[in-house]
């Protein structure tokens, strides 16, 4: 005795379901291929500006890492993940005895991000060797340095 043959109606239902599945999968693939991609992350080393629920000189905010070693020509990007902060060089134009551990050597490029809200980034390309000190003008105890070799 042989197995009963499926009816034509059942065959058409199975083909219809398979067809719908193929169309659905093709649609998902097409949407993923055609949708715009997020921009690539910034090249070069990154520094995170962070804080807890508040920012005080007790170590509840800062730059991470506080010291970054890079090669000449590297672009460093700071990303603020906290309240408003700045990334300000300790050059002759921006030096603060309260905020800077030392004044940058003459001839090193200065930089200043201005006020950065949460989620904003600031990038600077270091074109000369030396130690670049920087701080937050709003929170003088926040300090960091970039050592360019």
Order of alpha helices (4+ residues) and beta strands (2+ residues): alpha-beta-beta-beta-beta-beta-beta-beta-beta
